[in-house]
């Protein structure tokens, strides 16, 4: 009997790990999501191994898992084959590929979640079929997956897409030295921090979704915060459009779960700042895959390498 080929995909995050077994047409045959174990690096690696083994065992008899694609929220140094993910315990320049390669019977393709996002959306999402795409992920932090002529841009040290460090405010603040200007002004965490006084909460407990909800409910102060954040987001999108001239910028991450509320503000603002012809040609859209974008992207990375 001729065997079909599929791939296993892992979307690894600081709070949860999603695993899937996918076919080349994007059909998901198996999917499981578990909280990320933060006890130690060995504990979280054990989780990955167990999920992959479960996915492989779930495959129909006529299907072989040909590769494993993994995306992580951090720095994948392809030169020395290590990963650095500060929000996962013990993942400090960890030789993850080598460790898993000794335990699992499939070739491994490893990349950042930024690459996964843009790969996923260009394969099965709102940017399907496009080859020049930027995925701007705005959540706890800010990063961008960049695809030019169908190829992921990694940069000399695999740090391309660290757009949280875009300099958008000439008045330097000390917080910028820790996370970058764009991230300090417009990430989900920053929106929550800015809205703490409006919400009557602490900076640690306030969330971006709380600020969005308050704005929708009529809070003028919350709306003013979102207007300010939208300026930074629009400037960031404009810089990406003017520099990269993509066909589409996809907006994703927790901050954009509010849908069109922020989308329209960002569209208006970016048009003020971007190179006019590039701005006229590009589409700025919300992610259609949401939290599944990185899982699809991990699968596509694997499929591209088998």
N, C-alpha and C positions, 0 to 999 in steps of 0.2 A: 504493500500500500504506500503510495507517495505521501510524504509528510508535508503538511503546511508549516510555514514559519511564522512565529510571532516574537515579541520581545517583552521583557519585563522592564517596568519603569518605576523609579523611586523618586519621589519629591520629598526631600528631607528638610524639615524646618525646626526651629527652636522649640515650638510647642507641639507639633504633630508631624508624623511621617505618613505619607500616602504611597501605596504600592498598587501597581496594576499589571495585568497581563493583556497586551493589546495586539491586534492584528494589523497588517499593513494598511488596511482601509480605515483604521481608527476605532474599530469596534473593541470595546472593553469586555473581556471574558471573565476577568476576576479583578476585584478592587477591595482594598481594605485600608483603613486609616486608624492609626493608634497614636496616643500621646507619646511624645519623645521622652525617653528615659534620660534624666539628667544626673544620674548617680555617678557615672564615669564614662570615659570613652569606650571601654570594653562593653559596658552595658548597652550603649546605643548602637555600637557595631553589631552586637548580638541581635538586637532588634532587626536591623537591616538584613542580616543573614537569615533570620527566621522568616521574615516576610517574603524574601526572594524564594526561599525553599518552598514556602506555602504556595506561592504563585506558580512555580514550576510544577508542583505536584497537582495543581488544579487543572492543568492543561489537558484537553482531550487527547486520546491516544494517538490521533493522527497529526498532532501539532507538536513542534519542537520549539523551545525557547532558544532563539539564536543569539541573543545578546542581552545585556543589562545596561540601561541608561540611568544615570544618577545625576540629579542636580541638587546643589547645596547653596545655602544662604551665606556666601562668604567668598573667599579667595581660593580659586582652584589654580595652583601654580603648576602649569603643565610642563615646565622645565624640570623641576625636581620631583614631580608627581606627588605633591602633598596638597592638603586642604587646610584652610584656616577658617573656622566658623566660631566667632566669639560668643554666640548665643547657644552653643552646644558644649556641654562640659567635656573638657579634655581634647577638643579638636583644635589643637595648637600645632600647626604644621604637621598634621597627621598623615602618614602614608596609607590613606584609606584604600586606594586602588590596589596596592600590594597586599594589604591584609585580607581584603575580600577576595582578591584573585586567588589566594591560597586556600580559600574555603568554599568557593562556588565554582560550578562547572561551566560557566559562561564567560565570554569576553566582556569587559567592562568599559563603558564610555562615560567619562566623568566631566561635568561642566558646572558652571554657576547657574543659579536659578534665573538670573537675568537672561542668560542664553536660552534657558528652558522656556521662559515666558514668550520670547519673540518667536522661537521655533514653533511652539504650540499654536499661537495665534495665526501664524502664516500657513500652518498646515490644516488646522481644523476650525479656526476661529474667524474673527471679523476681517482679518488680513489674508484670508485664504487665497493662495495663488500669487501673492505679491512677493517681490524679491528685494525691495528696499523699504525696510520697516524698522521703526523704533518702538519698543515697548517701554513706557515710563511707568515704573512700579513705585507707587507712593503708599507706603504702609508705615511700619515702625521706623524705617529709614527710607531713602530714595536711591534707586538705581535704574539703569537703563540697559535693556538688551538691544544690540544694534546689529541689524542685518543689511549688508550692502551687496547687491548683485547676487543674492542668494547665499552669501557666506556670512557667518558670524564673525564680527570683529572682536578680537581678544586684546590686541595691543601687545607691545613688547614684553611687558611683565604680567600679562593677563589681567590688567586692571582697567581696561577700557569699559566704559559704562558706569564708572563710579561718579555719576553726575551729581550726587549729593554734595560734592565739593565745588560745584559751579559757583563762581563769585558773582553775586547779583546785587550786593549792597556795598557801596564804597566805604561805609562806616563800619569798619571791622569791629566785631564783638568777640569776646574771649570764647564764647561757646562755639564759634566757627572753627577754632583750632582743634576741637574735639570731634566734630562730625561734618564740618563743611557748612558753608553759608546756606545753600539751597535746602539741605536737610534740616538745619536748625530753624529755618523760617517756615517750611512748608510740609514737613513730614506729618504723619498721623500723630505721633507722639508730641510733636511741637504744637499742633493744633489743640490737642488736649491740654497741654501746659498753658497755652495762651488763654484758653477758655476757663481755666480753673476758677478764677474770681467771679466770672459770669455765672458759673454753675454752683457756686458756693461749696466747692470741693477742693481737695488738695491737688497739687500738681501731679502727684503720683496716681491718684485715683480717677482724675478727669480723662475722658477719652474723646477722640475726634468725633465718634458717632454721637456722643452726648451734645457736642457743640452743634453738629448738623441738626440734630433733633430740636434743639433750642431755637435755632434759626428758623426752621420750618414752622415752629410754634409761635413765631412772631417776635422773638427777642432781637431787638435792634443791635445790641452789643455783640451777640453771637453772629449776627449777619455781617457786622463790620469786621469781625475776625476772619470770616470766610472770604470777604471781599479782599482783605489784605493778603491772605494766603493765595487767593486766585491770581493776584498780580504776580507774585513770585512764580507760581506754576505756569502762568502764561509766558513770563520771561524765559523760564527754563525751556518750555516747549519751543519758543521762538528761536533760542540759541541752537537747539538741536536741529530744527528745520533749516535754519540758515547755514549751518555747518555741514549737514549731511544730505540735505535735499531728498528726504524720503518720500515714498508714495503715501505712506500713512504713519501717523503716530497713534499708538494704542495706549490708552490710559487705563491702568489697572492698579490693584492694591486696595487695601481697606478704605482709604479715604474716598475712593470713587464708588463705593457701594451705594452712595446717596443718589447715583444716577445723574439725571440731567441738571440737577441743581448746580453742581460745580462745573459740569461739562460746558455749559453755555458761557459761564463766566470766563473759563480758561480760553475758550475759542475766541471770544471778543478781545481778550487781553493779548493773546499771542499774535493776532493779526496786526496789532499796533507796532510790534517790535520786529517781526520777522522780515526777511528779504521778500519783497512784494511778490515776485513771480513764484518763488518757492512756496510762499504762503497760499497763493492762489491755487497751486497745483496739489498741495497735500490735503489729505483728509485726517481729521482728528476725531477719533472714535473711542468709545468705551469698549473694554474687553468684553467679548461675548462668552468666553470660557470661564471667567471668574477665577475661583480658587483651583480649577482644574487645568489652567493653562500650563503650569509647570509640569504636571504629570504627562500631558500630551507632548510637551516639549522634550521631556526625558525619553519618551518612547520614540519620537522622531529622530533624536540624536542617535539612538541605538539603531534604528532602521537605516539611517544614512551610512552606518558603518558595518553593515553585514552584507 
